[in-house]
């Protein structure tokens, strides 16, 4: 039987207690920071691609250098767009998994309460 832990009183101790136990998950708050950090890294990659294209033009100022730089920029931004979509989908996947975990915890609590009310055994 899984017994609820005694929770300390007070706002500050409740936050500390939530961090020390896994009764409440803090993934929703953390995933936003991770998402924006990942987007920042992808943006740095986009700036790197633009720098590489400008470097190609500076190194070879003829029309050939320009013709080489255009596909680098287009291909790089297509790859960056795909990375943004993949990063967003991975972050949403993690949020969905943790939402399922929270829903299962609520479901388990309601089943345990129903069993207790009916007088049956609890898990």
Backbone as a printed PyTorch tensor [residue, N CA C, xyz], in Angstrom:
tensor([[[  0.8410,  -1.1780,   0.0000],
         [  0.0000,   0.0000,   0.0000],
         [  0.8800,   1.2330,   0.0000]],

        [[  0.5810,   2.1340,  -0.8530],
         [  1.3580,   3.3680,  -0.9600],
         [  0.7120,   4.4210,  -0.0730]],

        [[  1.4210,   4.8470,   0.9450],
         [  0.9000,   5.8300,   1.8770],
         [  1.3480,   7.2200,   1.4620]],

        [[  0.4580,   8.1920,   1.5950],
         [  0.8930,   9.5580,   1.2970],
         [  1.8760,  10.0400,   2.3440]],

        [[  2.8750,  10.7480,   1.8860],
         [  3.8790,  11.2740,   2.8050],
         [  3.3330,  12.4960,   3.5240]],

        [[  3.7510,  12.6720,   4.7660],
         [  3.3430,  13.8630,   5.5080],
         [  4.0410,  15.0620,   4.9220]],

        [[  3.2560,  16.0040,   4.4970],
         [  3.7890,  17.1980,   3.8710],
         [  3.9640,  18.2890,   4.9000]],

        [[  5.1090,  18.9670,   4.9120],
         [  5.3050,  20.0450,   5.8810],
         [  4.4260,  21.2460,   5.5630]],

        [[  4.1730,  22.0310,   6.5640],
         [  3.3450,  23.2210,   6.4190],
         [  4.2060,  24.3990,   5.9700]],

        [[  3.5960,  25.3760,   5.3240],
         [  4.3210,  26.5760,   4.8960],
         [  4.6410,  26.5390,   3.4210]],

        [[  4.6880,  27.7140,   2.8130],
         [  4.9160,  27.8230,   1.3660],
         [  6.3270,  27.4090,   0.9650]],

        [[  7.3510,  27.9170,   1.6590],
         [  8.7320,  27.6060,   1.2960],
         [  9.0670,  26.1430,   1.4940]],

        [[  8.5880,  25.5690,   2.5700],
         [  8.8800,  24.1580,   2.8170],
         [  8.1120,  23.2650,   1.8520]],

        [[  6.9390,  23.7120,   1.3840],
         [  6.1840,  22.9200,   0.4030],
         [  6.9270,  22.8540,  -0.9220]],

        [[  7.5240,  23.9710,  -1.3330],
         [  8.3000,  23.9780,  -2.5750],
         [  9.5130,  23.0730,  -2.4420]],

        [[ 10.2030,  23.1550,  -1.3260],
         [ 11.3690,  22.2920,  -1.0810],
         [ 10.9450,  20.8310,  -1.0410]],

        [[  9.8120,  20.5640,  -0.4170],
         [  9.3260,  19.1880,  -0.3230],
         [  8.9990,  18.6440,  -1.7170]],

        [[  8.4120,  19.4770,  -2.5800],
         [  8.1120,  19.0470,  -3.9420],
         [  9.3850,  18.7680,  -4.7340]],

        [[ 10.4470,  19.5130,  -4.4560],
         [ 11.7180,  19.2660,  -5.1440],
         [ 12.3870,  17.9790,  -4.6600]],

        [[ 12.2370,  17.6730,  -3.3830],
         [ 12.9030,  16.5000,  -2.8190],
         [ 12.1370,  15.2060,  -3.0910]],

        [[ 10.8400,  15.2880,  -3.2520],
         [ 10.0360,  14.1050,  -3.5580],
         [  9.5480,  14.2130,  -4.9950]],

        [[  8.9670,  13.1450,  -5.4780],
         [  8.4410,  13.1470,  -6.8440],
         [  6.9180,  13.1180,  -6.8270]],

        [[  6.3090,  13.7480,  -5.8250],
         [  4.8550,  13.8210,  -5.7590],
         [  4.3080,  14.7450,  -6.8380]],

        [[  5.0020,  15.8300,  -7.1100],
         [  4.6130,  16.7730,  -8.1620],
         [  5.8060,  16.9450,  -9.0940]],

        [[  5.5480,  16.8260, -10.3820],
         [  6.6190,  16.9490, -11.3600],
         [  6.7590,  18.4020, -11.7890]],

        [[  7.9920,  18.8400, -11.9630],
         [  8.2440,  20.2140, -12.3730],
         [  8.6730,  20.3020, -13.8280]],

        [[  8.3170,  19.3070, -14.6110],
         [  8.7350,  19.2350, -15.9970],
         [  8.1570,  20.3690, -16.8290]],

        [[  6.9230,  20.7640, -16.5530],
         [  6.3090,  21.8210, -17.3640],
         [  7.1030,  23.1150, -17.2830]],

        [[  7.6350,  23.4310, -16.1270],
         [  8.4120,  24.6580, -15.9930],
         [  9.7830,  24.5120, -16.6410]],

        [[ 10.3880,  23.3540, -16.4760],
         [ 11.7470,  23.1390, -16.9740],
         [ 11.7690,  22.9910, -18.4930]],

        [[ 10.7360,  22.3700, -19.0540],
         [ 10.7490,  22.1180, -20.4940],
         [ 10.7090,  23.4130, -21.2920]],

        [[ 10.0930,  24.4700, -20.7460],
         [ 10.0940,  25.7550, -21.4440],
         [ 11.5110,  26.3260, -21.5470]],

        [[ 12.2690,  26.2150, -20.4760],
         [ 13.6570,  26.7010, -20.4910],
         [ 14.4860,  25.8890, -21.4790]],

        [[ 14.2970,  24.5720, -21.4600],
         [ 15.0480,  23.7010, -22.3780],
         [ 14.6640,  23.9980, -23.8250]],

        [[ 13.3710,  24.2340, -24.0580],
         [ 12.9060,  24.5300, -25.4150],
         [ 13.5510,  25.8040, -25.9520]],

        [[ 13.5400,  26.8730, -25.1480],
         [ 14.1080,  28.1340, -25.6100],
         [ 15.6230,  28.0550, -25.7440]],

        [[ 16.2760,  27.2750, -24.8840],
         [ 17.7250,  27.0930, -25.0100],
         [ 18.0530,  26.3490, -26.3100]],

        [[ 17.2530,  25.3500, -26.6420],
         [ 17.4540,  24.6310, -27.8980],
         [ 17.2320,  25.5170, -29.1100]],

        [[ 16.2000,  26.3710, -29.0430],
         [ 15.9770,  27.3090, -30.1450],
         [ 17.1280,  28.2960, -30.2750]],

        [[ 17.7090,  28.6920, -29.1480],
         [ 18.8660,  29.5950, -29.2070],
         [ 20.0430,  28.9080, -29.8910]],

        [[ 20.2620,  27.6320, -29.6070],
         [ 21.3490,  26.9010, -30.2710],
         [ 21.0840,  26.7560, -31.7690]],

        [[ 19.8310,  26.5170, -32.1270],
         [ 19.4880,  26.4240, -33.5500],
         [ 19.7040,  27.7730, -34.2270]],

        [[ 19.3630,  28.8690, -33.5430],
         [ 19.5960,  30.2060, -34.1060],
         [ 21.0900,  30.4690, -34.2820]],

        [[ 21.9040,  30.0060, -33.3360],
         [ 23.3560,  30.1440, -33.5030],
         [ 23.8360,  29.3840, -34.7360]],

        [[ 23.2550,  28.2190, -34.9670],
         [ 23.5840,  27.4690, -36.1720],
         [ 23.1980,  28.2190, -37.4330]],

        [[ 22.0450,  28.8820, -37.4010],
         [ 21.6100,  29.6780, -38.5620],
         [ 22.5640,  30.8340, -38.8170]],

        [[ 23.0100,  31.4930, -37.7340],
         [ 23.9910,  32.5660, -37.9080],
         [ 25.3160,  32.0140, -38.4500]],

        [[ 25.6850,  30.8100, -38.0400],
         [ 26.8940,  30.1740, -38.5700],
         [ 26.7870,  29.8910, -40.0580]],

        [[ 25.5960,  29.4780, -40.4750],
         [ 25.3830,  29.2080, -41.9040],
         [ 25.4700,  30.5070, -42.7060]],

        [[ 24.8620,  31.5700, -42.1820],
         [ 24.9710,  32.8550, -42.8750],
         [ 26.4240,  33.3150, -42.9290]],

        [[ 27.1660,  33.1040, -41.8590],
         [ 28.5860,  33.4620, -41.8480],
         [ 29.3800,  32.6550, -42.8480]],

        [[ 29.0450,  31.3670, -42.9740],
         [ 29.7420,  30.5340, -43.9580],
         [ 29.4440,  31.0060, -45.3760]],

        [[ 28.2080,  31.3930, -45.6270],
         [ 27.8550,  31.8790, -46.9680],
         [ 28.5610,  33.1970, -47.2700]],

        [[ 28.5990,  34.0940, -46.2910],
         [ 29.3140,  35.3620, -46.4890],
         [ 30.8070,  35.0920, -46.6800]],

        [[ 31.3470,  34.1370, -45.9510],
         [ 32.7570,  33.7770, -46.1200],
         [ 33.0500,  33.2460, -47.5100]],

        [[ 32.1150,  32.4810, -48.0730],
         [ 32.2970,  32.0040, -49.4400],
         [ 32.3490,  33.1590, -50.4250]],

        [[ 31.4680,  34.1410, -50.2230],
         [ 31.4360,  35.2880, -51.1400],
         [ 32.6930,  36.1340, -50.9750]],

        [[ 33.1400,  36.3180, -49.7460],
         [ 34.3520,  37.1220, -49.5160],
         [ 35.5800,  36.4130, -50.0770]],

        [[ 35.6400,  35.1070, -49.9200],
         [ 36.8090,  34.3580, -50.3970],
         [ 36.8780,  34.3520, -51.9260]],

        [[ 35.7170,  34.2270, -52.5560],
         [ 35.6720,  34.2090, -54.0170],
         [ 34.6430,  35.2480, -54.4710]],

        [[ 35.0820,  36.5040, -54.6920],
         [ 34.1300,  37.5830, -54.9930],
         [ 33.5430,  37.5220, -56.4030]],

        [[ 33.8640,  36.5150, -57.1580],
         [ 33.3130,  36.4120, -58.5160],
         [ 31.8900,  35.8730, -58.4540]],

        [[ 31.2940,  35.7340, -59.5960],
         [ 29.9290,  35.2080, -59.6770],
         [ 29.8720,  33.7540, -59.2150]],

        [[ 30.9650,  33.0250, -59.3580],
         [ 31.0170,  31.6300, -58.9090],
         [ 30.8650,  31.5590, -57.3930]],

        [[ 31.5140,  32.4720, -56.6810],
         [ 31.3770,  32.5060, -55.2200],
         [ 29.9480,  32.8020, -54.7970]],

        [[ 29.3070,  33.7130, -55.5110],
         [ 27.9100,  34.0300, -55.2130],
         [ 27.0110,  32.8390, -55.5200]],

        [[ 27.2800,  32.1630, -56.6360],
         [ 26.4760,  30.9920, -56.9830],
         [ 26.6880,  29.8390, -56.0000]],

        [[ 27.8450,  29.7890, -55.3660],
         [ 28.0730,  28.7850, -54.3260],
         [ 27.4080,  29.1710, -53.0040]],

        [[ 27.3450,  30.4530, -52.7230],
         [ 26.7970,  30.9110, -51.4520],
         [ 25.2770,  30.7800, -51.3910]],

        [[ 24.6030,  30.9770, -52.5030],
         [ 23.1340,  30.9220, -52.5000],
         [ 22.6130,  29.5450, -52.0890]],

        [[ 23.1290,  28.4380, -52.6500],
         [ 22.6380,  27.1300, -52.1880],
         [ 23.0020,  26.8380, -50.7300]],

        [[ 24.1320,  27.3730, -50.2710],
         [ 24.5010,  27.1740, -48.8660],
         [ 23.4750,  27.8350, -47.9610]],

        [[ 23.0700,  29.0500, -48.2890],
         [ 22.0730,  29.7560, -47.4740],
         [ 20.7250,  29.0450, -47.5410]],

        [[ 20.2810,  28.6880, -48.7290],
         [ 18.9710,  28.0410, -48.8840],
         [ 18.9590,  26.6880, -48.1880]],

        [[ 19.9710,  25.8810, -48.4420],
         [ 20.0440,  24.5650, -47.7940],
         [ 20.1670,  24.6690, -46.2870]],

        [[ 20.9620,  25.6310, -45.8390],
         [ 21.1280,  25.8080, -44.3970],
         [ 19.8470,  26.2090, -43.7090]],

        [[ 19.0910,  27.1140, -44.3110],
         [ 17.8330,  27.5250, -43.6950],
         [ 16.7660,  26.4370, -43.7710]],

        [[ 16.8170,  25.6100, -44.8030],
         [ 15.9080,  24.4600, -44.8430],
         [ 16.2320,  23.4790, -43.7170]],

        [[ 17.5150,  23.2410, -43.5080],
         [ 17.9270,  22.3570, -42.4130],
         [ 17.5480,  22.9690, -41.0660]],

        [[ 17.7360,  24.2670, -40.8940],
         [ 17.3670,  24.9310, -39.6390],
         [ 15.8540,  24.8440, -39.4030]],

        [[ 15.0610,  25.0090, -40.4520],
         [ 13.6080,  24.8650, -40.3170],
         [ 13.2170,  23.4650, -39.8790]],

        [[ 13.8670,  22.4540, -40.4810],
         [ 13.6010,  21.0740, -40.0830],
         [ 14.0230,  20.8370, -38.6340]],

        [[ 15.1580,  21.4000, -38.2310],
         [ 15.6030,  21.2430, -36.8450],
         [ 14.6410,  21.8970, -35.8590]],

        [[ 14.0990,  23.0440, -36.2290],
         [ 13.1310,  23.7100, -35.3470],
         [ 11.8860,  22.8370, -35.1770]],

        [[ 11.3950,  22.2660, -36.2750],
         [ 10.2250,  21.3930, -36.1780],
         [ 10.5170,  20.1400, -35.3600]],

        [[ 11.6760,  19.5400, -35.5690],
         [ 12.0460,  18.3580, -34.7860],
         [ 12.2010,  18.6840, -33.3030]],

        [[ 12.8360,  19.7980, -32.9870],
         [ 13.0350,  20.1890, -31.5950],
         [ 11.6930,  20.4220, -30.9080]],

        [[ 10.7950,  21.0990, -31.6100],
         [  9.4620,  21.3440, -31.0450],
         [  8.7270,  20.0280, -30.8060]],

        [[  8.8140,  19.1020, -31.7560],
         [  8.1200,  17.8220, -31.5920],
         [  8.7110,  17.0140, -30.4510]],

        [[ 10.0280,  17.0240, -30.2700],
         [ 10.6390,  16.3140, -29.1400],
         [ 10.1830,  16.9120, -27.8170]],

        [[ 10.1460,  18.2300, -27.7240],
         [  9.7110,  18.8740, -26.4790],
         [  8.2430,  18.5750, -26.1910]],

        [[  7.4090,  18.6010, -27.2230],
         [  6.0000,  18.2610, -27.0240],
         [  5.8300,  16.8030, -26.6300]],

        [[  6.6690,  15.9280, -27.1680],
         [  6.6210,  14.5150, -26.7920],
         [  6.9180,  14.3420, -25.3040]],

        [[  7.9530,  15.0240, -24.8170],
         [  8.2900,  14.9250, -23.3930],
         [  7.1710,  15.4720, -22.5230]],

        [[  6.5630,  16.5700, -22.9290],
         [  5.4450,  17.1270, -22.1570],
         [  4.2810,  16.1370, -22.1470]],

        [[  3.9980,  15.5140, -23.2890],
         [  2.8980,  14.5470, -23.3530],
         [  3.1620,  13.3480, -22.4550]],

        [[  4.3850,  12.8620, -22.4420],
         [  4.7130,  11.7210, -21.5850],
         [  4.5110,  12.0730, -20.1180]],

        [[  4.9470,  13.2440, -19.7080],
         [  4.7870,  13.6260, -18.3100],
         [  3.3360,  13.9450, -17.9730]],

        [[  2.5610,  14.4410, -18.9200],
         [  1.1260,  14.6400, -18.6840],
         [  0.4410,  13.2970, -18.4740]],

        [[  0.8420,  12.2940, -19.2520],
         [  0.2910,  10.9500, -19.0710],
         [  0.6260,  10.4460, -17.6790]],

        [[  1.8440,  10.6860, -17.2250],
         [  2.2520,  10.2650, -15.8850],
         [  1.3990,  10.9400, -14.8130]],

        [[  1.1560,  12.2350, -14.9660],
         [  0.3170,  12.9480, -13.9950],
         [ -1.1130,  12.4280, -14.0220]],

        [[ -1.6360,  12.1630, -15.2190],
         [ -2.9960,  11.6400, -15.3230],
         [ -3.1080,  10.2600, -14.6910]],

        [[ -2.0830,   9.4280, -14.8630],
         [ -2.0970,   8.1130, -14.2400],
         [ -2.0370,   8.2090, -12.7210]],

        [[ -1.3060,   9.1850, -12.1990],
         [ -1.2570,   9.3830, -10.7490],
         [ -2.6260,   9.7680, -10.2100]],

        [[ -3.3220,  10.6550, -10.9090],
         [ -4.6680,  11.0590, -10.4950],
         [ -5.6190,   9.8700, -10.5900]],

        [[ -5.5060,   9.1040, -11.6550],
         [ -6.3580,   7.9350, -11.8310],
         [ -6.1170,   6.9210, -10.7260]],

        [[ -4.8620,   6.6970, -10.3780],
         [ -4.5400,   5.7550,  -9.3020],
         [ -5.1020,   6.2320,  -7.9740]],

        [[ -5.0090,   7.5240,  -7.7020],
         [ -5.5500,   8.0660,  -6.4560],
         [ -7.0680,   7.8960,  -6.4020]],

        [[ -7.7290,   8.1130,  -7.5250],
         [ -9.1860,   7.9510,  -7.5230],
         [ -9.5920,   6.4900,  -7.3710]],

        [[ -8.8380,   5.5770,  -7.9840],
         [ -9.1300,   4.1470,  -7.8270],
         [ -8.8920,   3.7210,  -6.3910]],

        [[ -7.8010,   4.1880,  -5.7780],
         [ -7.5360,   3.8580,  -4.3710],
         [ -8.6210,   4.4110,  -3.4660]],

        [[ -9.0970,   5.6280,  -3.7430],
         [-10.1710,   6.2020,  -2.9380],
         [-11.4580,   5.4090,  -3.1060]],

        [[-11.7460,   4.9630,  -4.3160],
         [-12.9450,   4.1580,  -4.5700],
         [-12.8450,   2.8140,  -3.8580]],

        [[-11.6860,   2.1920,  -3.9050],
         [-11.5140,   0.8960,  -3.2060],
         [-11.6680,   1.0760,  -1.6950]],

        [[-11.1110,   2.1700,  -1.1820],
         [-11.2270,   2.4130,   0.2490],
         [-12.6880,   2.6510,   0.6340]],

        [[-13.4110,   3.3630,  -0.2250],
         [-14.8170,   3.6390,   0.0540],
         [-15.6480,   2.3540,   0.0130]],

        [[-15.3310,   1.4600,  -0.9030],
         [-16.0480,   0.2070,  -1.0270],
         [-15.5980,  -0.8230,   0.0010]],

        [[-14.4880,  -0.5660,   0.6700],
         [-13.9850,  -1.4950,   1.6870],
         [-13.1320,  -2.5990,   1.1330]],

        [[-12.7080,  -2.4820,  -0.0980],
         [-11.8780,  -3.5150,  -0.7200],
         [-10.4080,  -3.2880,  -0.4230]],

        [[ -9.5580,  -4.2110,  -0.8780],
         [ -8.1130,  -4.0700,  -0.6560],
         [ -7.5320,  -2.9470,  -1.5160]],

        [[ -6.5350,  -2.2840,  -0.9960],
         [ -5.8300,  -1.2440,  -1.7540],
         [ -4.4750,  -1.7720,  -2.1550]],

        [[ -3.9640,  -1.2640,  -3.2460],
         [ -2.6770,  -1.7620,  -3.7720],
         [ -1.5230,  -1.1700,  -3.0240]]])
